[in-house]
Amino acid sequence: MRPALQLLVGAALVGSAIWLVWPEEEAPPEAATADATVSTRAAVAGRPWLDAWPPDTKAAPADEAPLPAAQSLAQTRVYGDPEAPPIALDVPARIRPTAEELADPKAYQAFEARQNAQVMAAYVKAVDEELPRLRDDIARGRSMGIAADKIAKAEDKARGLENMRAQLLKDHPALGK
């Protein structure tokens, strides 16, 4: 009889320990927490999360203790990370060759040439749109006191983009139209 009693007490202890540790289901984080990290500065066009970086670090109120790591991870898996920048995928649908283009090698070469021209035109367009933003970011970094070697690296990248764009336009003048 003694082993049965020990087994019953052990099962009760394990059950109560699990009950105490089991996380309670909580309401999703309020949208107001995302608004709290937004800076008062004007948002960079299309990238408001950039101006909100680094996030404001405020101490938790005395009545709110920080969550244990496991519980925080579980909430992040369910509701997402409010400090993560948005993922923006703007991938157009891929154009497939027609049956006639697949059957005729010359027609398929023309199809490939059109596809390559579209890729190069998209690159030139992206450089035209992003290079002014990169220049603004470099100027902002300079004014914020970012290290000179990091500024030089960003300027090298900007020059590389300009050089690649110029080379594409030189090799394929139709892209500039």
Stockholm file with secondary structure:
# STOCKHOLM 1.0

chainA/1-177         MRPALQLLVGAALVGSAIWLVWPEEEAPPEAATADATVSTRAAVAGRPWLDAWPPDTKAAPADEAPLPAAQSLAQTRVYGDPEAPPIALDVPARIRPTAEELADPKAYQAFEARQNAQVMAAYVKAVDEELPRLRDDIARGRSMGIAADKIAKAEDKARGLENMRAQLLKDHPALGK
#=GR chainA/1-177 SS CHHHHHHHHHHHHHHHHHHHHSCCCCCCCCTHHHHHTCCSSCCBTTBHHHHTCSCCCCCCCTTSCCCCHHHHHHHHHHHCCTTSCCCCCCCCCCCCCCHHHHHCHHHHHHHHHHHHHHHHHHHHHHHHHHHHHHHHHHHHHHHHTCCHHHHHHHHHHHHHHHHHHHHHHHHCGGGGC
#=GC SS_cons         CHHHHHHHHHHHHHHHHHHHHSCCCCCCCCTHHHHHTCCSSCCBTTBHHHHTCSCCCCCCCTTSCCCCHHHHHHHHHHHCCTTSCCCCCCCCCCCCCCHHHHHCHHHHHHHHHHHHHHHHHHHHHHHHHHHHHHHHHHHHHHHHTCCHHHHHHHHHHHHHHHHHHHHHHHHCGGGGC
//
